[in-house]
């Protein structure tokens, strides 16, 4: 069954999108569909990388979800740089601020690590796990699927959780968001809403054009 059929089976666009186009053309088609419904999208290049990895994870039967979350760390923390996208309906479900690790940088995230106690963010593809109640309230476990890149996420307790320092007023006062210990923390006001949008097994992609990451990743390439 063609991949786009799976993505858009619930929509009237299914017939038009069920094609044998080159994979990049299929990604272009999805992006165009999203633009019809929402202009607040990730950059096309970032979306393309996210979709390439997402398609690989589906081909490996590692995810059946049509939800993908994209975090673009080329943007400053004062920008909304996280998107939750439902590919089945071609809609952006949520567009949010998100924090990076305190040792990854100030306004921008520039340094990344998979090491315990690095307090840095890790790049790459993750699958969401179970929710739990922790010190930050409702939180969502992340399982890094890229060996040597983010596969220590669970050991490092890298999760999606709410934080009061992920807030526009905090950013105006301090010139940046507060920073986490490596978690992609989201606004405390909306963290429950965001977490509920991410069913277990959905894909999360954290992007930065880091050459070391590009050279190691199975799911992305230059």
Backbone as JSON, one array per atom type, in Angstrom:
{
  "sequence": "XXXXXXXXXXXXXXXXXXXXXXXXXXXXXXXXXXXXXXXXXXXXXXXXXXXXXXXXXXXXXXXXXXXXXXXXXXXXXXXXXXXXXXXXXXXXXXXXXXXXXXXXXXXXXXXXXXXXXXXXXXXXXXXXXXXXXXXXXXXXXXXXXXXXXXXXXXXXXXXXXXXXXXXXXXXXXXXXXXXXXXXXXXXXXXXXXXXXXXXXXXXXXXXXXXXXXXXXXXXXXX",
  "N": [[0.85, -1.19, 0.0], [0.74, 2.15, -0.97], [2.65, 4.74, 0.63], [1.57, 7.32, 0.93], [-1.12, 6.84, 0.73], [-1.63, 5.65, 3.18], [-1.1, 7.83, 4.86], [-3.11, 9.71, 4.17], [-5.58, 8.46, 4.18], [-7.94, 9.05, 5.45], [-9.01, 11.24, 4.22], [-10.43, 13.26, 1.55], [-8.5, 13.69, -0.29], [-7.09, 11.47, -0.82], [-7.21, 9.88, -3.22], [-6.04, 11.53, -5.15], [-3.46, 11.73, -4.19], [-2.36, 9.23, -4.22], [0.15, 8.07, -5.67], [2.91, 7.17, -7.87], [5.17, 8.67, -7.48], [8.52, 10.04, -7.24], [10.18, 9.68, -4.06], [10.93, 12.23, -2.92], [9.21, 13.91, -4.26], [6.78, 13.03, -3.24], [7.01, 13.87, -0.6], [7.07, 16.61, -1.06], [4.44, 16.9, -1.93], [2.97, 16.35, 0.39], [3.81, 18.48, 1.97], [2.77, 20.65, 0.56], [0.04, 20.13, 0.89], [-0.18, 20.53, 3.66], [0.38, 23.26, 3.76], [-1.94, 24.32, 2.75], [-3.65, 24.27, 4.87], [-2.36, 25.38, 7.06], [-0.11, 27.94, 7.74], [1.99, 28.14, 9.45], [4.59, 26.47, 9.43], [7.31, 24.05, 9.68], [10.56, 24.77, 8.26], [10.96, 23.9, 4.83], [13.13, 22.24, 4.15], [13.83, 21.14, 6.63], [11.47, 19.8, 7.24], [11.54, 17.93, 5.17], [13.77, 16.32, 5.89], [12.77, 15.3, 8.29], [10.56, 13.83, 7.39], [11.78, 11.92, 5.76], [13.17, 10.32, 7.61], [10.99, 9.51, 9.15], [9.51, 8.01, 7.3], [11.3, 5.91, 6.95], [11.25, 4.75, 9.51], [8.62, 3.86, 9.57], [8.74, 2.0, 7.5], [10.33, 0.12, 8.69], [8.6, -0.87, 10.46], [8.47, 0.31, 12.97], [6.93, 2.32, 13.83], [3.47, 3.07, 13.73], [2.0, 5.25, 13.87], [0.48, 8.28, 12.68], [1.24, 10.71, 13.5], [3.63, 13.25, 13.79], [6.25, 14.94, 15.43], [8.14, 17.84, 15.21], [11.13, 19.45, 15.97], [12.98, 22.32, 15.63], [16.1, 23.26, 16.02], [17.62, 25.22, 14.81], [16.44, 27.59, 15.14], [15.95, 30.39, 17.4], [15.4, 30.14, 20.98], [13.36, 31.78, 21.71], [11.54, 31.73, 19.7], [8.67, 29.97, 18.43], [9.32, 26.76, 17.99], [8.61, 24.15, 17.79], [6.61, 21.73, 16.29], [3.61, 19.92, 16.17], [2.32, 17.56, 14.14], [-0.36, 16.22, 12.34], [-0.36, 13.87, 10.04], [-2.35, 12.44, 8.81], [-4.53, 14.06, 8.52], [-3.42, 16.25, 7.43], [-2.72, 18.55, 9.01], [-1.48, 21.02, 11.26], [-1.31, 20.34, 14.54], [-0.39, 21.55, 16.83], [1.67, 24.32, 17.72], [4.54, 25.33, 19.19], [6.52, 26.86, 21.83], [9.69, 25.59, 22.9], [12.13, 24.24, 25.06], [15.76, 23.95, 25.23], [18.67, 22.0, 26.27], [20.63, 23.09, 29.09], [23.41, 23.19, 28.76], [23.65, 23.23, 26.09], [23.54, 25.68, 24.9], [22.85, 29.25, 24.9], [20.7, 31.44, 23.87], [20.44, 30.1, 21.48], [20.59, 26.64, 20.59], [23.53, 24.86, 20.3], [25.36, 22.9, 20.91], [25.52, 19.4, 21.35], [24.71, 16.27, 22.91], [24.9, 12.8, 23.85], [25.51, 11.91, 26.26], [25.36, 10.96, 29.71], [24.59, 13.25, 32.31], [25.48, 15.41, 30.82], [23.82, 17.5, 30.35], [22.92, 18.45, 27.97], [21.04, 18.8, 24.93], [19.91, 16.16, 22.76], [20.14, 15.2, 19.39], [18.09, 14.07, 16.58], [15.97, 11.17, 15.86], [13.2, 10.05, 17.71], [10.99, 7.83, 19.49], [7.86, 8.1, 21.04], [7.06, 7.14, 24.4], [5.59, 5.81, 27.33], [3.34, 7.73, 29.4], [3.82, 9.4, 32.56], [3.66, 10.38, 36.01], [5.76, 12.69, 37.26], [8.37, 14.66, 38.82], [7.9, 16.96, 37.46], [5.24, 16.89, 37.01], [2.73, 15.65, 34.76], [4.39, 13.74, 32.39], [6.19, 12.66, 29.45], [7.72, 9.84, 28.24], [10.66, 9.44, 26.2], [12.08, 7.53, 23.65], [15.12, 7.15, 22.34], [16.09, 6.35, 19.06], [18.42, 6.19, 17.71], [21.49, 4.86, 17.58], [24.25, 5.71, 19.59], [23.72, 8.36, 19.29], [21.27, 9.31, 20.37], [20.39, 7.29, 21.97], [20.66, 6.98, 24.69], [18.68, 8.28, 25.92], [16.57, 7.43, 27.63], [17.95, 6.5, 29.9], [19.07, 8.91, 30.64], [16.87, 10.24, 31.43], [15.46, 11.83, 29.6], [12.75, 13.52, 28.65], [9.48, 14.65, 27.58], [8.16, 17.37, 29.16], [6.36, 19.75, 31.18], [7.31, 23.17, 31.89], [7.84, 26.07, 33.85], [9.59, 27.96, 32.94], [9.45, 27.96, 30.25], [8.12, 30.1, 28.55], [6.53, 32.96, 27.2], [6.66, 35.46, 28.53], [8.76, 35.05, 30.3], [10.8, 34.79, 28.42], [10.81, 37.37, 27.27], [11.69, 38.88, 29.42], [14.2, 37.8, 29.98], [15.54, 37.46, 27.6], [15.77, 35.01, 26.44], [14.48, 31.64, 26.58], [14.2, 29.73, 29.64], [16.34, 26.94, 30.48], [16.61, 23.38, 30.14], [17.6, 20.19, 31.59], [18.33, 18.85, 29.42], [16.03, 17.95, 28.35], [13.3, 18.28, 25.99], [11.55, 20.57, 26.99], [8.28, 21.94, 27.43], [5.7, 24.55, 27.37], [4.26, 25.07, 30.6], [1.61, 25.67, 30.74], [0.41, 24.42, 28.6], [1.34, 21.84, 28.47], [0.07, 19.41, 29.11], [-1.91, 19.22, 27.18], [-0.32, 19.07, 24.86], [1.12, 16.66, 25.31], [-0.96, 14.81, 25.29], [-1.54, 14.77, 22.63], [0.35, 13.16, 21.55], [0.54, 10.07, 20.87], [1.61, 6.87, 22.2], [4.48, 5.6, 20.64], [4.63, 7.43, 18.59], [6.42, 9.6, 16.33], [9.2, 11.69, 17.05], [11.23, 14.32, 16.03], [14.28, 15.9, 16.36], [16.02, 18.58, 15.21], [19.1, 19.83, 13.95], [21.58, 21.23, 11.86], [23.99, 19.55, 12.22], [27.1, 18.35, 11.48], [28.4, 16.06, 12.43], [26.28, 14.59, 13.43], [24.85, 14.2, 11.03], [26.64, 12.57, 9.69], [26.61, 10.21, 11.15], [23.98, 9.3, 11.42], [21.44, 6.91, 10.62], [19.12, 7.63, 9.48], [19.05, 10.02, 8.23], [20.63, 12.19, 5.86], [23.25, 13.98, 4.13]],
  "CA": [[0.0, 0.0, 0.0], [1.58, 3.34, -1.02], [2.74, 5.43, 1.91], [0.66, 8.46, 1.01], [-2.46, 6.31, 1.0], [-1.73, 5.49, 4.63], [-1.14, 9.14, 5.48], [-4.29, 10.52, 3.9], [-6.73, 7.58, 3.94], [-9.15, 9.61, 6.04], [-9.35, 12.5, 3.57], [-10.86, 13.17, 0.16], [-7.33, 13.86, -1.14], [-6.44, 10.16, -0.95], [-7.11, 9.41, -4.6], [-5.11, 12.38, -5.87], [-2.1, 11.6, -3.67], [-1.89, 7.85, -4.35], [0.92, 8.11, -6.92], [4.2, 6.49, -7.86], [6.16, 9.72, -7.62], [9.77, 9.94, -6.49], [9.93, 9.99, -2.65], [10.99, 13.67, -2.65], [7.98, 14.51, -4.79], [5.71, 12.71, -2.31], [7.2, 14.78, 0.53], [6.61, 17.92, -1.54], [2.97, 16.88, -1.97], [2.5, 16.45, 1.77], [4.09, 19.85, 2.44], [1.78, 21.51, -0.1], [-1.24, 19.91, 1.56], [-0.1, 21.2, 4.95], [0.32, 24.71, 3.53], [-3.33, 24.71, 2.5], [-4.36, 24.33, 6.14], [-1.63, 26.09, 8.11], [1.1, 28.58, 7.22], [3.06, 28.05, 10.46], [5.19, 25.17, 9.19], [8.78, 24.01, 9.7], [11.19, 25.0, 6.97], [10.75, 22.75, 3.95], [14.28, 21.34, 4.26], [13.71, 20.43, 7.91], [10.35, 18.87, 7.07], [12.0, 16.85, 4.31], [14.59, 15.42, 6.7], [11.88, 14.64, 9.24], [9.74, 12.86, 6.69], [12.62, 10.82, 5.29], [13.36, 9.43, 8.74], [9.68, 8.98, 9.51], [9.18, 6.96, 6.34], [12.16, 4.77, 7.25], [10.74, 4.12, 10.72], [7.4, 3.14, 9.19], [9.14, 0.85, 6.69], [10.88, -0.85, 9.64], [7.5, -1.22, 11.37], [8.77, 0.81, 14.31], [5.82, 3.19, 14.19], [2.28, 3.06, 12.89], [1.33, 6.53, 14.1], [0.58, 9.3, 11.63], [1.62, 11.96, 14.15], [5.06, 13.52, 13.87], [6.61, 16.2, 16.08], [9.4, 18.35, 14.66], [11.75, 20.54, 16.73], [14.03, 22.91, 14.8], [17.02, 24.0, 16.87], [18.28, 26.34, 14.14], [15.71, 28.77, 15.58], [16.2, 30.77, 18.8], [14.41, 29.59, 21.9], [12.24, 32.72, 21.82], [10.6, 31.4, 18.62], [7.97, 28.69, 18.51], [10.13, 25.9, 17.13], [8.12, 22.77, 17.85], [5.35, 21.5, 15.59], [2.98, 18.6, 16.22], [1.62, 17.49, 12.86], [-1.14, 15.01, 12.03], [-0.25, 13.65, 8.61], [-3.58, 11.84, 8.29], [-5.47, 15.14, 8.17], [-2.61, 17.35, 6.9], [-2.92, 19.71, 9.86], [-0.63, 21.27, 12.41], [-2.13, 20.26, 15.74], [0.11, 22.48, 17.84], [2.91, 25.03, 17.4], [4.87, 25.65, 20.57], [7.85, 27.07, 22.36], [10.31, 24.39, 23.48], [13.45, 24.54, 25.6], [16.87, 23.03, 25.0], [19.49, 21.75, 27.43], [21.35, 24.28, 29.55], [24.77, 23.2, 28.23], [23.6, 23.25, 24.62], [23.68, 27.04, 24.45], [22.02, 30.26, 25.56], [19.51, 31.67, 23.05], [20.43, 29.05, 20.47], [21.23, 25.35, 20.89], [24.64, 24.67, 19.37], [26.14, 21.74, 21.31], [24.6, 18.28, 21.59], [25.39, 15.12, 23.49], [24.14, 11.62, 24.26], [26.14, 11.47, 27.51], [24.73, 11.21, 31.0], [25.06, 14.44, 33.02], [25.98, 16.46, 29.93], [22.82, 18.56, 30.36], [22.76, 18.92, 26.6], [20.02, 18.15, 24.11], [20.35, 15.17, 21.78], [19.45, 15.34, 18.11], [17.65, 12.86, 15.92], [14.63, 10.59, 15.89], [12.73, 9.38, 18.92], [9.61, 7.36, 19.55], [7.28, 8.39, 22.34], [6.75, 5.99, 25.23], [4.47, 5.95, 28.25], [3.27, 8.91, 30.26], [3.95, 9.13, 33.99], [3.66, 11.56, 36.86], [7.08, 12.89, 37.84], [8.56, 15.92, 39.55], [7.36, 18.04, 36.63], [3.86, 16.55, 36.7], [2.57, 14.73, 33.64], [5.57, 13.72, 31.52], [6.13, 11.65, 28.39], [9.02, 9.25, 27.98], [11.16, 9.41, 24.84], [13.04, 6.46, 23.38], [15.97, 7.49, 21.2], [16.24, 5.19, 18.19], [19.66, 6.31, 16.95], [22.61, 4.39, 18.4], [25.37, 6.63, 19.72], [23.26, 9.73, 19.06], [20.25, 9.66, 21.38], [19.85, 6.07, 22.56], [20.74, 7.04, 26.14], [17.64, 9.21, 26.38], [15.82, 6.91, 28.77], [18.87, 6.51, 31.04], [19.28, 10.31, 31.01], [15.56, 10.79, 31.78], [15.07, 12.84, 28.62], [11.3, 13.37, 28.48], [8.72, 15.88, 27.34], [7.46, 17.79, 30.38], [6.07, 21.17, 31.26], [8.22, 23.96, 32.71], [7.4, 27.47, 33.92], [10.56, 28.82, 32.24], [9.12, 27.93, 28.82], [7.03, 31.07, 28.64], [6.85, 34.17, 26.46], [7.04, 36.54, 29.45], [10.12, 34.72, 30.75], [11.7, 35.09, 27.3], [10.92, 38.83, 27.14], [12.46, 39.39, 30.56], [15.56, 37.26, 30.02], [16.14, 37.4, 26.27], [15.75, 33.61, 26.02], [13.78, 30.76, 27.5], [15.01, 28.95, 30.55], [16.87, 25.74, 29.85], [16.37, 22.14, 30.86], [18.78, 19.33, 31.73], [18.43, 18.13, 28.15], [14.68, 17.62, 27.89], [12.53, 19.26, 25.21], [10.47, 21.03, 27.87], [7.27, 22.76, 26.76], [5.02, 25.43, 28.34], [3.48, 24.41, 31.65], [0.19, 25.93, 30.5], [-0.12, 23.58, 27.52], [2.08, 20.58, 28.35], [-0.85, 18.27, 29.12], [-2.54, 19.2, 25.86], [0.67, 18.59, 23.9], [1.42, 15.26, 25.57], [-2.11, 14.0, 24.87], [-1.51, 14.69, 21.17], [1.45, 12.3, 21.13], [0.3, 8.69, 21.3], [2.8, 6.02, 22.31], [4.98, 5.13, 19.36], [4.69, 8.47, 17.57], [7.78, 10.03, 16.0], [9.67, 13.03, 17.39], [12.5, 14.59, 15.35], [14.96, 17.11, 16.81], [16.91, 18.91, 14.09], [20.11, 20.88, 13.8], [22.47, 20.75, 10.79], [25.26, 19.18, 12.83], [27.73, 17.43, 10.53], [28.66, 14.79, 13.09], [25.01, 13.86, 13.43], [24.54, 13.79, 9.66], [27.53, 11.49, 9.26], [26.34, 9.0, 11.93], [22.58, 8.89, 11.43], [20.9, 6.0, 9.6], [17.83, 8.12, 9.01], [19.18, 11.34, 7.62], [21.89, 12.28, 5.13], [23.51, 15.23, 3.42]],
  "C": [[0.89, 1.24, 0.0], [1.51, 4.13, 0.27], [1.76, 6.59, 2.02], [-0.78, 8.02, 1.23], [-2.67, 6.15, 2.49], [-1.9, 6.84, 5.29], [-2.52, 9.81, 5.36], [-5.55, 9.69, 3.66], [-8.02, 8.18, 4.45], [-9.63, 10.86, 5.32], [-9.77, 12.26, 2.12], [-9.69, 13.32, -0.8], [-6.63, 12.54, -1.43], [-6.2, 9.77, -2.4], [-6.08, 10.21, -5.37], [-3.66, 12.12, -5.45], [-1.54, 10.18, -3.81], [-1.16, 7.71, -5.68], [2.19, 7.3, -6.76], [5.32, 7.5, -8.05], [7.43, 9.36, -6.87], [9.5, 10.32, -5.04], [9.98, 11.48, -2.32], [9.74, 14.38, -3.15], [6.81, 14.23, -3.85], [5.8, 13.63, -1.08], [6.74, 16.18, 0.15], [5.09, 17.99, -1.52], [2.38, 17.03, -0.57], [2.66, 17.88, 2.27], [3.08, 20.83, 1.83], [0.41, 21.36, 0.56], [-1.27, 20.61, 2.91], [-0.23, 22.72, 4.79], [-1.11, 25.19, 3.28], [-4.09, 24.93, 3.8], [-3.67, 25.18, 7.19], [-0.34, 26.64, 7.53], [2.26, 28.49, 8.2], [3.68, 26.66, 10.4], [6.7, 25.22, 9.43], [9.31, 24.37, 8.31], [11.1, 23.72, 6.13], [11.9, 21.75, 4.05], [14.2, 20.49, 5.53], [12.59, 19.39, 7.82], [10.76, 17.68, 6.22], [12.85, 15.84, 5.06], [13.72, 14.61, 7.66], [11.08, 13.54, 8.56], [10.55, 11.67, 6.17], [12.85, 9.81, 6.42], [12.07, 8.76, 9.17], [9.29, 7.82, 8.6], [10.02, 5.71, 6.59], [11.67, 4.02, 8.48], [9.46, 3.34, 10.44], [7.75, 1.88, 8.39], [9.71, -0.26, 7.57], [9.83, -1.34, 10.64], [7.77, -0.81, 12.81], [7.71, 1.81, 14.77], [4.68, 3.0, 13.22], [1.5, 4.36, 13.03], [1.46, 7.44, 12.89], [0.88, 10.68, 12.22], [3.13, 12.08, 14.17], [5.27, 14.88, 14.54], [8.0, 16.6, 15.6], [9.87, 19.52, 15.51], [12.94, 21.03, 15.93], [14.93, 23.79, 15.66], [17.9, 25.0, 16.1], [17.63, 27.66, 14.56], [16.06, 29.11, 17.03], [15.1, 30.27, 19.7], [13.22, 30.52, 22.1], [11.2, 32.51, 20.72], [9.87, 30.1, 18.94], [8.63, 27.76, 17.5], [9.79, 24.42, 17.26], [6.75, 22.7, 17.17], [4.88, 20.07, 15.84], [2.06, 18.52, 15.02], [0.9, 16.16, 12.73], [-1.12, 14.84, 10.52], [-1.51, 13.07, 7.99], [-4.58, 12.91, 7.86], [-4.75, 16.34, 7.57], [-2.83, 18.64, 7.68], [-1.85, 19.79, 10.94], [-1.52, 21.29, 13.65], [-1.7, 21.27, 16.8], [1.44, 23.05, 17.38], [3.36, 25.7, 18.69], [6.31, 26.1, 20.76], [8.38, 25.74, 22.9], [11.73, 24.75, 23.91], [14.49, 23.54, 25.12], [17.69, 22.9, 26.28], [20.37, 22.93, 27.8], [22.79, 24.35, 29.05], [24.82, 23.12, 26.71], [23.76, 24.67, 24.07], [22.76, 27.98, 25.22], [20.72, 30.44, 24.77], [19.33, 30.57, 22.01], [21.06, 27.78, 21.03], [22.3, 25.1, 19.84], [25.47, 23.41, 19.68], [25.19, 20.63, 21.75], [25.38, 17.07, 22.09], [24.39, 14.02, 23.84], [24.6, 11.15, 25.65], [25.32, 11.85, 28.74], [25.4, 12.4, 31.68], [25.7, 15.49, 32.13], [25.09, 17.69, 29.97], [22.69, 19.24, 28.99], [21.61, 18.17, 25.93], [20.68, 17.13, 23.2], [19.5, 15.31, 20.52], [18.81, 14.01, 17.69], [16.23, 12.42, 16.18], [14.38, 9.82, 17.17], [11.36, 8.8, 18.66], [9.09, 7.63, 20.96], [6.94, 7.1, 23.07], [5.52, 6.26, 26.09], [4.5, 7.3, 28.96], [3.42, 8.47, 31.72], [3.87, 10.45, 34.74], [5.0, 11.65, 37.57], [7.17, 14.22, 38.57], [8.05, 17.12, 38.78], [5.89, 17.8, 36.3], [3.79, 15.56, 35.55], [3.75, 14.86, 32.69], [5.45, 12.56, 30.55], [7.53, 11.14, 28.1], [9.36, 9.28, 26.49], [12.2, 8.31, 24.71], [13.85, 6.84, 22.14], [16.26, 6.25, 20.37], [17.56, 5.21, 17.42], [20.85, 5.99, 17.84], [23.76, 5.39, 18.39], [24.99, 8.09, 19.58], [22.27, 10.15, 20.13], [19.72, 8.44, 22.12], [20.02, 5.98, 24.07], [19.65, 7.91, 26.75], [16.92, 8.7, 27.61], [16.68, 6.9, 30.03], [19.08, 7.94, 31.57], [17.98, 10.98, 31.47], [15.2, 11.99, 30.9], [13.61, 12.6, 28.26], [10.71, 14.7, 28.04], [7.94, 16.19, 28.62], [7.2, 19.3, 30.32], [7.07, 21.88, 32.16], [7.77, 25.42, 32.69], [8.37, 28.42, 33.23], [10.39, 28.76, 30.72], [7.88, 28.8, 28.66], [7.45, 32.35, 27.93], [7.28, 35.32, 27.37], [8.44, 36.3, 30.01], [11.13, 35.11, 29.67], [11.88, 36.59, 27.13], [11.8, 39.42, 28.23], [13.93, 39.0, 30.47], [16.26, 37.18, 28.66], [16.25, 35.99, 25.71], [14.84, 32.85, 26.96], [14.75, 30.25, 28.57], [15.43, 27.66, 29.86], [16.7, 24.53, 30.77], [17.69, 21.41, 31.1], [18.99, 18.47, 30.49], [17.08, 17.78, 27.56], [14.11, 18.69, 26.96], [11.31, 19.69, 26.02], [9.56, 22.0, 27.13], [6.53, 23.61, 27.8], [4.17, 24.67, 29.34], [1.99, 24.57, 31.4], [-0.42, 24.96, 29.48], [0.51, 22.2, 27.48], [1.16, 19.36, 28.35], [-1.52, 18.11, 27.76], [-1.58, 18.62, 24.81], [0.92, 17.1, 24.07], [0.27, 14.36, 25.12], [-2.18, 13.86, 23.35], [-0.5, 13.68, 20.65], [1.24, 10.88, 21.63], [1.6, 7.91, 21.38], [3.2, 5.5, 20.93], [5.0, 6.18, 18.27], [6.12, 9.0, 17.46], [8.03, 11.47, 16.44], [11.04, 13.2, 16.73], [13.05, 15.92, 15.83], [16.09, 17.4, 15.83], [17.89, 20.03, 14.41], [21.09, 20.37, 12.76], [23.89, 20.49, 11.3], [25.91, 18.1, 11.97], [28.05, 16.08, 11.15], [27.39, 13.94, 13.13], [24.69, 13.34, 12.03], [25.39, 12.6, 9.24], [27.22, 10.17, 9.96], [24.94, 8.45, 11.75], [22.24, 7.93, 10.3], [19.71, 6.61, 8.88], [17.9, 9.44, 8.28], [20.52, 11.37, 6.88], [22.03, 13.61, 4.43], [23.38, 14.99, 1.92]]
}
